Amino acid sequence: MKLTVCFKTIHDYGMVPAPDWQIQGRGPVDLRFARQVFNCYEESALEMALALGEPARSPGVHMKDRTRESRNHTAGRPVRIERTALTVDDHRADLFLRHLYAVGFDRAIRVAPDADPWFSPRTVAEIIAAWAKKSNAPDLLVFGPRGGAGEHGQTGPLVAEMLGWPCLMSVTGLDFDDKGGIQVLCRTDRADYVHTVVPPLVLVVGNATAHDCLRIPTIKQKLDARKQNPRVLTSADLGVIPHDPAKMDPLPVLAPVPASTRHCTMIAGDRPQKKAQQLFDRYLASGRVPGLEKKS
């Protein structure tokens, strides 16, 4: 079975102090100094892909209990899982792709776009869909629900629409069944549902608490991963031109912060009760109270 997890890195917003988020007419917030990290939702998707096919941690516990139980076979036959990590990013993502090699992914692929596509989910979806068609389509394409700039949450469903595949949202677990299918656990506000599906399909991971963080590689795994270089493609290799204005979504426009026109009047008084009474009397005299007329 071929399983591909699509991810992207984002800025570590925790490194940005609160005053820096105040735009105050200066333009966008400068995040160049903030380090890059995995998007938390896609980190769960990556760990879920690694956990699929592993020996059960808690034998006898049903999938509804959100364990990492996996039988790693289908109708008594071993299942070979080929795990691929795919990102649409520049060279900064190569370090993360080597990290994924170290923790157990078989392939790591980066597509270098011709233009910055972060506010254009349609462009990113076209690149991923084109890659899926050219690479002998994987059985499962896994996404996070949203990430980083825009928080649009549209990429996964758009890819499913372009490929004509089913799409399941809020996925919190994966497992094999004994009849050649895959069990997908989805969580809603009311209940958990287990869907038995047949690939290909698109999965969008939700709040997967059983896979909340990506595993950490050993030193030996890191050293071995240094010898493996991610495969780098361009959007032109896939026949996609993301810089085409007809395909790019409009970038958000930063509206200027309006100048304040409010005025402040100081209320004199030596006690809070006296100040509050003056404020209340002024309010009554303003005529803004329904049913009361302004005093002459």
Backbone bond lengths (Angstrom), bond angles and torsions (degrees), N, CA, C in turn:
res aa  C-N    CA-C-N  psi(-1)  N-CA   C-N-CA  omega(-1)  CA-C   N-CA-C  phi
1 M - - - 1.449 - - 1.524 109.61 -
2 K 1.317 116.93 136.19 1.457 122.49 178.94 1.524 109.68 -101.90
3 L 1.315 115.21 123.22 1.464 121.48 -177.68 1.521 108.27 -124.89
4 T 1.326 116.39 126.07 1.464 121.64 -179.32 1.525 109.71 -121.71
5 V 1.322 115.83 128.27 1.464 121.67 176.02 1.524 108.05 -107.18
6 C 1.321 116.30 124.01 1.469 122.42 178.68 1.527 108.33 -97.19
7 F 1.314 116.43 125.32 1.464 119.93 -176.25 1.522 109.34 -139.30
8 K 1.322 114.92 169.51 1.456 120.60 170.39 1.518 108.41 -150.11
9 T 1.303 115.55 157.16 1.456 120.44 178.67 1.524 109.18 -94.61
10 I 1.323 114.86 153.62 1.463 120.98 -179.69 1.528 108.61 -132.60
11 H 1.302 116.30 167.74 1.457 121.05 175.28 1.526 109.79 -72.35
12 D 1.310 115.55 145.86 1.462 120.69 175.20 1.522 108.18 -78.54
13 Y 1.323 115.54 95.63 1.464 120.36 -175.36 1.522 112.74 -66.35
14 G 1.336 116.57 -19.26 1.460 119.14 177.91 1.516 113.19 -67.08
15 M 1.337 117.40 -16.86 1.461 120.80 178.94 1.523 112.46 -84.20
16 V 1.330 117.35 -7.62 1.463 121.20 -176.88 1.525 109.16 -93.40
17 P 1.329 119.61 115.36 1.468 120.95 179.08 1.520 111.72 -65.35
18 A 1.305 115.46 153.74 1.467 121.69 -175.28 1.533 113.25 -55.38
19 P 1.344 120.55 -43.09 1.481 118.84 -179.40 1.523 113.61 -60.16
20 D 1.353 117.38 -27.62 1.463 119.26 -178.17 1.522 112.71 -71.28
21 W 1.334 116.82 -15.52 1.464 119.33 179.10 1.524 111.46 -82.34
22 Q 1.315 117.84 -8.53 1.453 120.74 178.17 1.523 108.75 -79.61
23 I 1.323 116.43 111.39 1.466 120.27 -174.78 1.531 111.09 -69.95
24 Q 1.330 117.33 -50.54 1.464 122.64 176.03 1.529 113.11 50.27
25 G 1.341 115.32 37.76 1.457 119.13 176.08 1.509 114.78 76.54
26 R 1.361 118.94 5.34 1.458 121.06 -177.63 1.523 112.87 -86.04
27 G 1.309 118.29 -5.27 1.455 120.45 -176.11 1.514 111.25 100.59
28 P 1.353 118.23 -167.11 1.464 121.82 -176.95 1.526 111.71 -63.80
29 V 1.319 115.26 156.44 1.460 121.13 178.25 1.526 108.99 -70.35
30 D 1.320 116.96 132.69 1.466 122.09 -179.44 1.528 108.81 -80.33
31 L 1.338 116.83 114.68 1.465 122.15 -178.82 1.520 112.07 -113.66
32 R 1.330 117.52 14.02 1.453 119.21 -174.96 1.524 112.60 -64.50
33 F 1.330 117.56 -28.21 1.457 120.14 -177.96 1.522 112.44 -81.00
34 A 1.328 117.58 -16.64 1.468 121.29 -176.98 1.530 109.72 -77.89
35 R 1.310 116.71 136.33 1.455 121.09 -179.42 1.528 110.62 -69.72
36 Q 1.325 115.19 161.96 1.459 121.74 176.99 1.533 109.72 -91.73
37 V 1.328 116.90 141.77 1.464 122.57 178.28 1.524 108.32 -139.25
38 F 1.353 116.53 166.60 1.451 121.06 172.76 1.525 109.16 -68.13
39 N 1.323 116.77 140.01 1.455 120.51 168.49 1.530 108.51 -63.29
40 C 1.340 117.60 133.21 1.460 120.75 -170.95 1.527 112.19 -60.84
41 Y 1.340 118.49 -37.85 1.461 120.21 -179.24 1.529 110.79 -68.11
42 E 1.311 116.13 -41.58 1.457 119.00 -179.64 1.522 111.32 -74.71
43 E 1.332 117.24 -24.31 1.456 120.35 171.62 1.526 110.01 -62.89
44 S 1.337 117.04 -39.73 1.468 120.90 174.95 1.519 111.24 -64.37
45 A 1.333 117.03 -39.56 1.465 120.54 179.22 1.522 110.87 -64.76
46 L 1.336 117.46 -39.68 1.460 121.27 179.29 1.528 110.67 -65.02
47 E 1.326 116.62 -43.25 1.466 120.05 179.46 1.525 111.12 -67.99
48 M 1.323 117.03 -36.18 1.465 120.35 177.80 1.523 110.79 -62.69
49 A 1.339 116.38 -38.31 1.459 119.92 178.28 1.520 111.07 -66.05
50 L 1.327 117.61 -38.32 1.460 120.82 178.30 1.522 111.85 -69.58
51 A 1.322 116.89 -35.35 1.465 120.62 -177.78 1.520 112.21 -72.83
52 L 1.330 117.44 -25.08 1.462 120.29 179.34 1.525 109.50 -65.16
53 G 1.303 116.82 122.65 1.457 121.50 179.92 1.509 114.25 96.43
54 E 1.343 117.41 -3.59 1.453 119.39 178.14 1.524 110.93 -82.02
55 P 1.337 118.55 158.06 1.471 120.81 175.41 1.520 110.80 -60.09
56 A 1.323 114.18 151.40 1.467 119.55 -177.51 1.510 110.89 -66.49
57 R 1.334 115.99 138.79 1.453 120.63 174.48 1.526 111.23 -83.29
58 S 1.312 116.24 -33.36 1.464 120.87 -177.63 1.521 108.23 -131.45
59 P 1.330 118.98 87.84 1.463 121.14 -177.35 1.514 111.21 -58.92
60 G 1.340 114.80 140.66 1.457 120.37 176.24 1.505 114.26 88.39
61 V 1.307 119.06 -6.59 1.458 121.81 -179.88 1.513 108.59 -91.71
62 H 1.327 116.99 131.40 1.460 121.11 -176.49 1.516 110.31 -73.38
63 M 1.317 115.29 158.04 1.454 121.42 -178.20 1.518 112.26 -60.45
64 K 1.322 118.34 -27.52 1.455 120.50 -179.13 1.520 111.79 -61.24
65 D 1.328 117.00 -21.97 1.450 120.91 179.28 1.518 112.13 -83.32
66 R 1.337 116.03 4.13 1.454 123.09 172.80 1.523 112.60 62.27
67 T 1.323 117.34 39.09 1.455 120.11 171.83 1.518 108.68 -86.41
68 R 1.322 116.61 177.55 1.452 121.58 177.86 1.522 110.99 -96.10
69 E 1.319 116.73 27.24 1.448 119.87 -178.93 1.525 110.88 -63.08
70 S 1.313 116.10 132.90 1.458 121.07 176.20 1.515 108.64 -152.20
71 R 1.290 116.19 130.51 1.459 120.12 -176.18 1.520 112.60 -83.34
72 N 1.327 116.95 -15.29 1.457 122.15 175.84 1.528 112.96 55.89
73 H 1.299 116.23 31.55 1.458 119.12 174.36 1.518 108.67 -155.03
74 T 1.291 116.79 159.19 1.450 123.46 177.08 1.517 107.96 -130.57
75 A 1.324 116.52 114.52 1.464 122.22 -178.73 1.531 110.78 54.90
76 G 1.340 115.49 39.63 1.449 120.23 175.95 1.512 115.43 84.63
77 R 1.343 119.22 -1.72 1.453 121.81 -178.04 1.525 109.67 -106.95
78 P 1.341 117.13 139.43 1.468 119.11 177.93 1.526 111.06 -61.42
79 V 1.322 116.21 148.16 1.461 122.29 179.73 1.526 108.47 -111.37
80 R 1.307 116.81 125.08 1.462 121.99 175.92 1.521 107.65 -93.37
81 I 1.318 115.70 117.28 1.461 121.08 -178.54 1.520 108.64 -104.95
82 E 1.321 116.13 120.84 1.465 121.82 175.66 1.521 107.84 -102.40
83 R 1.325 115.68 111.47 1.465 121.36 -175.46 1.518 110.00 -99.44
84 T 1.335 114.72 128.44 1.464 121.39 -179.64 1.520 109.18 -124.97
85 A 1.320 116.69 136.52 1.463 122.66 173.27 1.523 108.05 -107.60
86 L 1.329 116.29 129.28 1.465 121.97 -176.34 1.518 109.74 -127.50
87 T 1.325 116.66 133.10 1.454 120.61 176.93 1.521 109.75 -139.44
88 V 1.320 116.01 150.91 1.469 122.90 174.74 1.523 105.94 -110.66
89 D 1.324 116.15 100.56 1.461 119.76 -170.54 1.519 109.91 -163.82
90 D 1.341 115.97 177.02 1.457 120.57 176.71 1.527 109.84 -92.04
91 H 1.333 116.70 -165.96 1.462 121.68 -173.10 1.526 113.66 -63.10
92 R 1.341 117.91 -18.20 1.464 119.85 -179.05 1.518 112.43 -63.65
93 A 1.329 117.28 -20.74 1.461 120.28 -179.25 1.518 113.12 -80.98
94 D 1.339 118.51 -10.25 1.458 120.27 -176.87 1.524 111.99 -61.92
95 L 1.318 117.37 -37.25 1.463 120.80 178.32 1.524 110.99 -60.80
96 F 1.316 116.99 -40.07 1.459 121.05 -179.78 1.531 110.86 -71.54
97 L 1.316 116.88 -34.84 1.458 119.72 177.75 1.527 110.98 -66.28
98 R 1.330 117.87 -37.17 1.460 120.01 175.58 1.525 110.89 -66.97
99 H 1.318 116.03 -34.57 1.465 119.87 175.16 1.533 110.59 -61.03
100 L 1.316 116.48 -39.04 1.463 120.16 179.69 1.522 111.26 -71.52
101 Y 1.328 117.50 -33.78 1.459 119.76 170.77 1.529 109.72 -57.61
102 A 1.327 116.17 -43.36 1.464 121.31 -175.20 1.529 112.22 -65.65
103 V 1.335 117.72 -34.90 1.467 119.24 -176.91 1.521 112.79 -87.84
104 G 1.356 117.99 -5.66 1.455 117.24 172.06 1.513 117.60 131.09
105 F 1.323 118.78 3.03 1.467 119.14 177.60 1.528 109.64 -75.46
106 D 1.329 115.81 142.59 1.459 121.40 -177.56 1.527 112.30 -81.10
107 R 1.326 117.00 -34.11 1.457 120.89 -178.89 1.520 109.44 -136.28
108 A 1.332 115.82 146.49 1.463 121.58 176.41 1.523 107.41 -133.48
109 I 1.321 117.13 121.51 1.465 122.15 -172.79 1.525 109.23 -128.00
110 R 1.322 114.46 135.14 1.464 120.05 175.80 1.519 108.70 -123.18
111 V 1.326 115.51 130.72 1.463 121.64 174.76 1.522 107.42 -103.84
112 A 1.314 116.23 120.22 1.457 121.55 -179.87 1.530 108.79 -90.13
113 P 1.326 118.72 110.93 1.468 120.16 -178.96 1.521 111.43 -76.60
114 D 1.322 115.52 160.58 1.461 120.98 178.42 1.522 112.34 -79.04
115 A 1.324 116.98 -18.77 1.459 121.50 -179.50 1.521 107.94 -146.80
116 D 1.322 116.16 163.00 1.455 121.34 -179.65 1.524 109.53 -67.93
117 P 1.349 118.86 115.43 1.464 119.81 -173.19 1.534 114.13 -103.84
118 W 1.340 118.78 14.54 1.464 118.65 -167.73 1.517 113.14 -67.10
119 F 1.306 118.74 -28.30 1.465 119.78 177.92 1.528 111.07 -98.54
120 S 1.322 116.76 18.07 1.455 120.76 -179.97 1.522 109.78 -130.32
121 P 1.338 118.63 82.49 1.467 120.28 179.33 1.514 112.97 -60.93
122 R 1.331 117.87 -28.50 1.458 120.27 179.45 1.529 110.54 -65.67
123 T 1.340 116.71 -40.08 1.457 119.88 179.53 1.521 111.14 -66.41
124 V 1.328 117.07 -44.60 1.467 120.55 178.25 1.523 110.15 -62.37
125 A 1.333 116.93 -41.47 1.465 120.52 179.95 1.530 110.90 -63.97
126 E 1.336 117.54 -38.56 1.467 120.20 178.72 1.531 110.91 -63.46
127 I 1.330 116.30 -39.51 1.463 120.05 179.74 1.523 110.35 -65.33
128 I 1.337 116.92 -45.87 1.463 120.29 -178.05 1.525 110.90 -67.44
129 A 1.327 117.08 -41.65 1.467 119.99 178.91 1.522 110.98 -64.29
130 A 1.342 117.12 -39.38 1.464 120.35 178.33 1.522 110.48 -65.07
131 W 1.336 116.98 -40.10 1.471 119.81 177.69 1.532 110.83 -63.74
132 A 1.335 117.12 -41.70 1.462 120.59 -179.38 1.533 111.05 -62.12
133 K 1.322 117.09 -37.63 1.467 120.15 179.80 1.526 111.63 -71.76
134 K 1.339 116.97 -36.09 1.457 120.18 -176.97 1.523 112.56 -80.58
135 S 1.333 118.06 -20.98 1.458 120.75 -173.17 1.523 111.76 -102.99
136 N 1.320 117.32 29.41 1.470 119.34 -179.85 1.522 109.03 57.26
137 A 1.299 116.01 65.52 1.459 129.27 -169.55 1.520 116.36 -14.13
138 P 1.337 117.03 129.11 1.457 120.86 175.69 1.525 111.29 -67.21
139 D 1.342 115.99 162.78 1.462 119.95 178.03 1.522 111.16 -75.30
140 L 1.330 116.37 -37.84 1.461 121.34 -178.19 1.521 109.38 -129.68
141 L 1.319 116.50 132.30 1.458 123.32 170.52 1.526 106.99 -113.62
142 V 1.333 116.62 121.21 1.460 121.25 -174.17 1.521 109.12 -114.56
143 F 1.337 116.13 134.45 1.464 123.02 -179.01 1.526 109.46 -129.41
144 G 1.334 114.01 161.59 1.451 119.91 164.40 1.523 109.03 -87.78
145 P 1.331 118.85 160.09 1.470 119.92 -177.00 1.518 113.43 -71.00
146 R 1.315 117.36 -29.63 1.467 120.52 179.89 1.525 106.96 -167.20
147 G 1.313 115.59 166.80 1.453 117.32 179.29 1.504 113.01 -174.17
148 G 1.322 114.86 125.61 1.450 120.05 170.17 1.512 114.11 68.03
149 A 1.320 114.04 -137.66 1.461 121.06 -172.24 1.518 111.77 -59.66
150 G 1.296 115.68 127.80 1.457 120.59 176.21 1.507 114.08 92.74
151 E 1.353 117.62 -40.40 1.460 121.93 -177.11 1.524 110.55 48.75
152 H 1.354 116.61 41.81 1.460 120.32 -171.73 1.520 112.90 -78.23
153 G 1.346 119.14 -31.20 1.463 121.98 177.98 1.519 114.60 63.03
154 Q 1.323 118.02 28.57 1.461 121.01 -175.87 1.526 113.75 -109.24
155 T 1.329 118.20 -14.23 1.465 120.13 -169.96 1.519 112.14 -62.25
156 G 1.336 117.93 -49.70 1.457 120.84 -179.26 1.520 113.63 -58.25
157 P 1.333 118.89 -53.89 1.469 119.71 177.84 1.532 113.07 -60.80
158 L 1.333 118.36 -35.01 1.458 120.00 178.62 1.529 111.20 -65.98
159 V 1.334 117.00 -40.61 1.463 119.93 177.26 1.526 110.36 -62.75
160 A 1.335 116.75 -42.66 1.466 120.42 178.33 1.520 111.10 -59.86
161 E 1.325 116.95 -40.65 1.465 120.45 179.54 1.522 111.10 -67.11
162 M 1.337 117.31 -41.07 1.464 120.60 -179.10 1.522 112.03 -67.32
163 L 1.338 116.81 -33.87 1.458 120.36 -179.86 1.523 112.70 -88.63
164 G 1.335 116.72 -14.62 1.457 120.22 -176.58 1.519 112.69 73.56
165 W 1.346 116.90 31.46 1.460 121.88 -178.83 1.527 109.93 -103.57
166 P 1.348 117.41 155.81 1.470 119.84 170.68 1.522 110.16 -66.20
167 C 1.321 115.99 157.00 1.465 121.41 -179.46 1.521 108.97 -136.38
168 L 1.329 116.84 127.62 1.460 122.65 176.18 1.523 108.56 -112.40
169 M 1.339 116.12 132.43 1.457 122.16 -178.32 1.530 110.13 -103.79
170 S 1.339 114.98 164.61 1.473 123.39 176.09 1.523 112.19 54.05
171 V 1.331 116.18 45.61 1.463 121.29 -179.98 1.523 109.26 -78.43
172 T 1.332 116.36 131.91 1.466 120.97 179.76 1.523 112.90 -122.83
173 G 1.343 118.50 -1.27 1.455 119.72 179.57 1.514 112.24 -167.63
174 L 1.350 116.01 152.72 1.461 123.14 177.78 1.515 109.11 -133.40
175 D 1.338 116.62 146.64 1.455 121.28 177.23 1.518 108.57 -160.23
176 F 1.324 116.75 159.84 1.458 121.52 172.62 1.522 109.79 -89.59
177 D 1.336 116.05 150.64 1.459 119.08 168.26 1.528 108.12 -107.43
178 D 1.318 117.61 -177.49 1.459 121.90 -175.69 1.529 113.57 -93.66
179 K 1.335 117.32 5.72 1.458 119.34 -174.10 1.523 112.63 -121.55
180 G 1.289 117.33 21.55 1.463 119.90 176.47 1.495 115.07 91.42
181 G 1.317 118.58 6.83 1.461 121.25 -179.72 1.515 111.68 -113.82
182 I 1.299 115.32 -176.98 1.457 122.85 179.99 1.522 108.26 -123.65
183 Q 1.312 115.80 134.76 1.455 121.23 176.11 1.520 109.14 -93.14
184 V 1.316 115.88 126.90 1.453 122.36 -179.82 1.525 108.34 -118.62
185 L 1.310 115.73 121.30 1.462 121.22 178.93 1.522 108.88 -93.00
186 C 1.340 116.54 123.29 1.465 122.53 179.09 1.525 108.79 -120.03
187 R 1.297 115.57 138.38 1.469 120.76 -178.60 1.518 109.91 -112.91
188 T 1.315 116.08 132.32 1.455 122.64 173.85 1.521 108.60 -118.65
189 D 1.331 116.27 -178.19 1.462 120.06 179.27 1.523 112.17 -66.48
190 R 1.329 116.33 -24.92 1.456 119.72 -173.87 1.529 114.11 -101.04
191 A 1.345 117.16 -34.52 1.463 118.57 -173.65 1.521 110.04 -162.79
192 D 1.344 115.09 170.34 1.459 122.22 171.65 1.523 108.68 -100.87
193 Y 1.338 115.64 139.59 1.452 120.72 -179.33 1.527 109.01 -124.90
194 V 1.337 116.27 137.43 1.449 122.00 175.69 1.523 108.09 -107.55
195 H 1.348 116.25 116.17 1.456 121.94 179.68 1.531 108.38 -104.69
196 T 1.319 116.72 129.83 1.459 121.37 172.49 1.517 107.56 -96.09
197 V 1.322 116.19 116.64 1.461 120.90 -170.56 1.526 109.73 -125.71
198 V 1.309 114.87 162.94 1.463 123.01 175.06 1.525 107.38 -119.56
199 P 1.338 118.63 125.89 1.468 120.64 -179.49 1.522 111.08 -63.10
200 P 1.361 115.85 162.76 1.463 127.88 5.69 1.528 112.20 -87.87
201 L 1.327 115.59 154.57 1.452 120.73 175.04 1.517 110.13 -162.65
202 V 1.330 115.12 166.02 1.460 123.63 178.99 1.521 108.24 -106.94
203 L 1.319 116.64 134.06 1.459 122.53 178.13 1.522 109.12 -118.75
204 V 1.324 116.16 134.22 1.461 121.82 176.44 1.519 107.28 -115.21
205 V 1.315 116.94 114.94 1.458 122.64 -173.08 1.522 110.32 -75.74
206 G 1.322 115.66 139.56 1.454 121.80 176.06 1.516 111.47 -104.81
207 N 1.325 116.60 -140.39 1.466 122.13 -178.62 1.524 109.35 -82.50
208 A 1.328 116.36 78.54 1.468 122.17 -175.87 1.529 108.89 -86.24
209 T 1.322 116.98 87.63 1.460 120.63 -175.96 1.518 112.99 -68.20
210 A 1.339 118.02 -22.73 1.461 120.28 177.56 1.520 111.73 -74.98
211 H 1.336 117.29 -14.94 1.467 121.95 -179.90 1.526 107.90 -132.59
212 D 1.318 116.06 55.18 1.461 118.96 -170.52 1.523 114.04 -79.66
213 C 1.333 119.02 -16.16 1.455 119.53 179.86 1.526 109.69 -147.82
214 L 1.323 114.74 152.94 1.453 121.05 -178.32 1.525 109.69 -79.98
215 R 1.320 116.07 139.43 1.459 121.27 -179.61 1.525 111.52 -63.03
216 I 1.330 116.45 158.69 1.463 122.41 -177.52 1.522 108.87 -104.14
217 P 1.329 118.65 128.87 1.466 120.64 -179.73 1.524 112.13 -74.79
218 T 1.318 115.93 157.09 1.454 121.00 174.17 1.533 109.89 -77.99
219 I 1.330 115.83 170.03 1.464 119.41 179.16 1.524 110.06 -63.08
220 K 1.321 117.83 -40.58 1.462 120.73 179.13 1.525 110.64 -62.63
221 Q 1.332 116.79 -41.48 1.468 119.79 178.67 1.529 110.80 -63.68
222 K 1.325 116.66 -38.39 1.461 119.64 178.15 1.523 111.41 -64.98
223 L 1.336 116.19 -42.11 1.466 119.65 179.94 1.525 111.10 -65.43
224 D 1.325 116.23 -39.71 1.468 119.25 178.24 1.529 110.91 -66.14
225 A 1.340 116.45 -36.10 1.469 119.90 -178.05 1.518 112.33 -69.93
226 R 1.332 118.05 -21.59 1.465 120.49 179.57 1.525 111.50 -65.65
227 K 1.325 116.71 -21.78 1.457 120.96 179.91 1.529 112.27 -83.11
228 Q 1.330 116.96 -10.15 1.458 121.01 -177.01 1.523 109.95 -105.76
229 N 1.299 116.39 123.78 1.453 121.40 179.13 1.520 110.45 -102.23
230 P 1.330 117.25 136.92 1.466 119.41 177.47 1.529 110.75 -62.70
231 R 1.307 115.17 149.12 1.455 120.03 174.66 1.526 108.39 -80.89
232 V 1.318 116.66 128.25 1.463 121.67 -176.41 1.523 109.42 -110.90
233 L 1.322 115.51 126.05 1.455 122.54 175.89 1.522 108.95 -119.45
234 T 1.306 116.55 163.59 1.455 121.56 172.50 1.522 108.75 -112.93
235 S 1.309 115.25 161.43 1.457 118.96 177.95 1.528 111.00 -62.41
236 A 1.346 116.20 -28.96 1.464 119.37 177.33 1.530 111.31 -67.16
237 D 1.339 116.93 -32.60 1.466 120.20 176.73 1.519 111.53 -61.42
238 L 1.317 116.04 -28.25 1.458 121.10 -178.49 1.520 112.38 -97.25
239 G 1.324 117.28 -0.57 1.455 120.29 -179.96 1.505 114.25 78.54
240 V 1.341 116.83 22.18 1.464 121.54 -179.13 1.520 108.61 -114.21
241 I 1.321 116.71 135.50 1.460 121.53 177.81 1.528 108.25 -116.12
242 P 1.340 118.16 87.31 1.461 120.22 -174.62 1.513 114.88 -67.16
243 H 1.361 117.86 -20.01 1.459 118.23 -178.89 1.524 112.32 -83.31
244 D 1.325 117.96 1.81 1.462 121.26 177.61 1.527 108.52 -64.23
245 P 1.319 119.84 119.17 1.470 121.19 -177.42 1.522 113.17 -57.57
246 A 1.331 117.24 -28.73 1.465 119.36 -179.04 1.521 111.85 -70.26
247 K 1.345 116.40 -19.92 1.460 119.94 -177.52 1.518 112.95 -103.68
248 M 1.312 116.71 -15.02 1.451 119.69 -177.86 1.521 110.60 -87.01
249 D 1.340 116.33 135.46 1.451 120.57 173.34 1.531 108.80 -73.10
250 P 1.327 117.76 149.48 1.469 118.74 179.62 1.522 110.94 -65.40
251 L 1.348 115.41 139.77 1.454 119.60 177.19 1.525 109.75 -72.52
252 P 1.342 116.56 149.24 1.459 118.57 178.21 1.519 111.06 -66.20
253 V 1.296 115.74 142.53 1.454 121.81 -179.78 1.522 108.45 -99.42
254 L 1.319 116.41 128.45 1.458 121.18 179.93 1.523 109.38 -81.70
255 A 1.307 116.62 111.18 1.462 120.94 -179.54 1.528 109.25 -75.91
256 P 1.331 117.51 139.25 1.466 119.38 178.38 1.520 111.05 -66.65
257 V 1.319 115.72 148.40 1.461 120.62 178.69 1.526 108.50 -75.61
258 P 1.343 119.04 121.76 1.471 120.11 -178.42 1.521 111.35 -66.91
259 A 1.327 114.36 145.00 1.463 119.73 178.12 1.530 109.89 -69.74
260 S 1.318 115.57 141.54 1.455 120.74 -179.04 1.528 110.47 -74.02
261 T 1.356 116.24 133.40 1.471 121.24 178.91 1.529 111.37 -114.82
262 R 1.314 117.32 9.67 1.463 119.74 -179.27 1.534 110.37 -79.69
263 H 1.351 114.66 150.24 1.458 121.68 178.79 1.517 108.96 -119.94
264 C 1.292 114.96 149.44 1.467 120.76 -178.08 1.524 109.40 -114.27
265 T 1.321 116.07 135.15 1.460 122.05 176.15 1.524 108.46 -119.68
266 M 1.310 115.88 123.89 1.462 120.49 -179.32 1.527 109.73 -80.21
267 I 1.316 116.92 136.69 1.473 122.95 177.87 1.518 108.23 -103.47
268 A 1.313 115.35 121.13 1.462 120.26 -178.31 1.527 110.25 -81.98
269 G 1.302 115.47 154.87 1.460 120.69 178.11 1.513 110.60 154.77
270 D 1.347 114.97 149.24 1.456 118.61 -177.54 1.536 112.76 -94.51
271 R 1.342 116.66 -9.13 1.470 119.81 179.76 1.530 110.27 -131.41
272 P 1.331 117.94 145.29 1.470 120.07 178.02 1.523 112.85 -59.14
273 Q 1.341 117.25 -35.48 1.458 119.70 -179.30 1.532 110.91 -64.62
274 K 1.348 115.88 -37.74 1.459 120.02 -179.75 1.529 110.43 -68.47
275 K 1.346 117.21 -40.17 1.454 120.98 178.02 1.528 111.08 -64.86
276 A 1.321 116.34 -40.97 1.459 119.98 179.68 1.518 110.87 -64.94
277 Q 1.359 117.92 -37.44 1.457 120.97 178.76 1.523 111.16 -66.04
278 Q 1.362 116.12 -40.00 1.462 119.16 177.65 1.531 110.90 -63.31
279 L 1.337 117.13 -42.13 1.456 120.91 179.43 1.519 111.35 -63.57
280 F 1.341 116.07 -40.95 1.459 119.87 179.54 1.523 111.12 -66.62
281 D 1.341 117.96 -41.13 1.466 121.59 178.95 1.523 111.22 -63.22
282 R 1.340 116.97 -39.36 1.457 120.27 178.20 1.526 110.73 -66.02
283 Y 1.316 115.68 -37.12 1.457 119.29 179.45 1.525 110.94 -65.36
284 L 1.334 117.28 -41.66 1.460 120.30 177.93 1.521 111.29 -66.16
285 A 1.321 116.11 -36.91 1.462 119.85 -178.15 1.530 112.60 -74.61
286 S 1.316 118.05 -16.68 1.459 120.42 -177.52 1.514 112.83 -74.13
287 G 1.347 117.65 -16.26 1.445 120.63 -179.37 1.513 114.03 79.66
288 R 1.335 118.43 11.50 1.461 121.64 -179.00 1.524 112.87 -87.09
289 V 1.342 116.87 -4.99 1.459 120.09 -178.70 1.523 108.68 -86.01
290 P 1.335 120.09 123.09 1.477 121.59 179.64 1.531 111.21 -58.00
291 G 1.323 116.25 132.37 1.466 120.97 177.86 1.498 114.27 92.11
292 L 1.350 117.61 -9.54 1.459 120.62 -179.71 1.517 109.66 -116.77
293 E 1.313 116.48 133.96 1.466 120.75 178.23 1.512 110.43 -93.91
294 K 1.311 113.74 150.85 1.469 118.72 179.46 1.515 109.94 -65.87
295 K 1.342 115.22 132.38 1.464 119.89 -179.03 1.505 109.97 -71.70
296 S 1.332 115.32 142.19 1.469 120.50 178.98 1.525 110.12 -87.91
